[in-house]
Amino acid sequence: MGRRSQPRNNTVVPVRIFGTDSHGQVFSEKVSTVNVSRKGAQLAGVRPDLGLDEIVGLTHGTNRVHFRVKWIGEPGTPRAGQLGLLNIAPEKPLWDFPLPADAIDDYDPVPLELGKRLKVGIWFGQTKVWADARVAHRTPGMGVGLVFTQISDQDLDQIRHYLESLSPFAKKPRRVGTPR
């Protein structure tokens, strides 16, 4: 059982996406859907640099609705240039065509096998670090547990720096000759 709350309709329709990108630049461009549901959409051909949880607008025909960015396709993968969106006003539908009624989620993503080796990217603020890992356990419907097997010294330093920035008791660098 997947995490989808509604069935998807694999429908390719032109839409216009608009808003402000992660750099504060206003954009408006034509893209197309990959699939749609009553509360969401997957888009392809998206070029603006957007972040998770940003709000964008979509227009289809005369309808205009705002969506929250829920996932972003990674560059260099088959999902590059794609976005997963959630309608922030589901009582206001965007689509002018019928969609399947709500039903039990039959989406079943392929689970990661125990022991599978992965290269994992982890964001710390605006910095991304990489680690080698392997799947240590998995719980259907909940996720997987990873054991990190290799992290470069440079990436470990980035992680330490980030964690220290979160602590109100982080050690401040001392100047030479300054008493403790």
C-alpha positions in Angstrom: 0.0 0.0 0.0 1.4 3.4 -1.0 1.0 6.8 0.5 -1.2 8.3 -2.2 -4.5 9.5 -0.9 -6.2 9.4 -4.3 -6.0 7.5 -7.5 -4.0 9.2 -10.3 -5.3 9.7 -13.8 -2.5 9.5 -16.4 -3.6 12.5 -18.4 -1.3 14.8 -20.4 -2.8 18.3 -20.6 -1.2 21.7 -21.1 -1.1 24.0 -18.1 0.6 27.3 -17.2 2.7 27.4 -14.1 3.5 30.7 -12.5 4.9 32.2 -9.4 8.2 33.4 -7.9 11.2 31.0 -8.1 13.8 30.3 -5.3 15.8 33.4 -6.5 12.9 35.8 -6.3 12.4 35.9 -10.0 8.8 35.9 -11.3 8.1 33.2 -13.9 5.2 32.0 -16.1 5.6 29.2 -18.5 3.7 26.4 -20.3 4.3 22.9 -19.1 2.2 19.7 -19.2 0.8 17.2 -16.7 2.0 13.6 -16.3 -0.9 12.7 -14.1 -3.6 14.4 -12.1 -5.9 13.7 -9.2 -8.6 15.7 -7.4 -6.0 17.2 -5.0 -2.7 17.1 -7.0 -0.7 17.0 -10.1 2.6 15.8 -11.5 4.1 18.2 -14.0 6.8 17.7 -16.6 9.0 20.3 -18.4 9.3 22.6 -15.4 12.4 24.9 -15.7 12.2 27.4 -12.8 14.3 26.6 -9.7 11.7 25.9 -7.0 12.0 24.6 -3.5 9.9 22.2 -1.4 6.8 23.7 0.1 6.8 26.7 -2.2 3.5 27.9 -3.5 2.9 28.1 -7.3 -0.1 28.8 -9.4 -1.5 26.7 -12.2 -4.0 27.7 -14.8 -6.0 25.3 -17.0 -8.6 26.8 -19.3 -10.2 29.5 -17.3 -9.4 27.9 -13.9 -6.6 29.1 -11.7 -5.5 27.3 -8.5 -2.6 27.5 -6.1 -0.5 24.4 -5.3 2.3 23.5 -2.8 5.4 21.9 -4.2 5.6 18.4 -2.5 8.5 16.9 -4.4 11.1 17.9 -7.1 12.7 15.6 -9.6 16.4 15.3 -9.1 18.6 16.6 -12.0 20.1 13.7 -14.0 17.3 11.3 -13.2 14.2 10.4 -15.2 12.2 12.8 -13.1 14.4 15.8 -13.8 12.1 18.8 -14.6 9.2 17.2 -12.9 7.2 18.4 -9.8 4.7 16.8 -7.5 2.0 19.4 -6.5 -0.7 19.4 -3.8 -3.8 21.7 -4.2 -3.9 24.0 -1.2 -7.6 24.8 -1.9 -9.0 21.3 -2.8 -12.5 22.7 -2.7 -11.5 24.7 -5.8 -10.8 22.2 -8.6 -8.5 23.0 -11.4 -9.6 20.4 -13.9 -12.6 20.7 -16.2 -12.8 17.0 -16.9 -14.0 14.1 -14.7 -11.6 12.3 -12.4 -11.9 8.9 -10.7 -13.7 8.9 -7.4 -11.7 8.4 -4.2 -10.6 4.8 -3.8 -8.2 2.7 -1.8 -4.7 3.5 -2.8 -3.3 0.7 -5.0 0.0 2.3 -5.6 2.8 0.0 -4.5 6.3 1.4 -4.9 9.1 -1.1 -5.2 10.6 -1.6 -1.8 14.3 -1.4 -1.2 15.8 -4.8 -0.5 17.7 -5.4 2.8 21.4 -4.9 2.2 20.9 -2.8 -0.9 23.7 -0.3 -1.3 22.8 3.4 -1.9 24.4 6.8 -2.5 22.4 9.2 -0.3 22.3 13.0 -0.6 21.4 14.9 2.6 20.6 18.6 2.6 21.8 20.7 5.5 20.4 24.1 4.9 21.8 25.1 1.4 24.5 22.5 1.5 24.2 18.9 0.3 26.5 16.2 1.5 26.8 12.6 0.2 27.1 9.3 2.0 27.3 5.6 1.1 24.7 3.6 2.9 22.9 0.3 2.9 19.4 -0.7 3.8 19.4 -2.1 7.4 15.6 -2.6 7.9 12.3 -1.8 6.2 8.8 -1.4 7.4 6.1 -1.4 4.7 4.1 1.8 4.7 6.7 3.5 7.1 10.0 3.5 5.3 13.5 2.1 5.6 16.4 2.4 8.0 19.9 3.1 6.7 23.3 2.4 8.0 25.9 4.9 6.7 29.0 3.1 5.6 31.1 5.9 4.2 31.1 9.7 4.5 34.0 11.9 3.3 35.9 14.0 5.9 34.8 17.1 4.1 31.1 16.1 4.3 31.5 15.1 8.0 32.9 18.6 8.6 29.8 20.1 6.9 27.5 18.0 9.1 29.4 18.9 12.3 29.2 22.6 11.3 25.5 22.4 10.7 24.8 20.6 13.9 26.9 23.1 15.9 24.9 25.9 14.4 21.7 24.4 15.8 23.0 24.2 19.4 22.6 27.3 21.6 25.5 25.9 23.6 27.8 25.5 20.5 31.4 26.1 21.3 32.5 29.5 20.1 36.0 29.8 18.7 38.3 31.4 21.3 40.9 34.0 20.5 44.4 33.3 21.5 45.0 34.7 25.0 41.3 34.8 25.9 40.6 33.2 29.3 38.1 30.3 29.4 
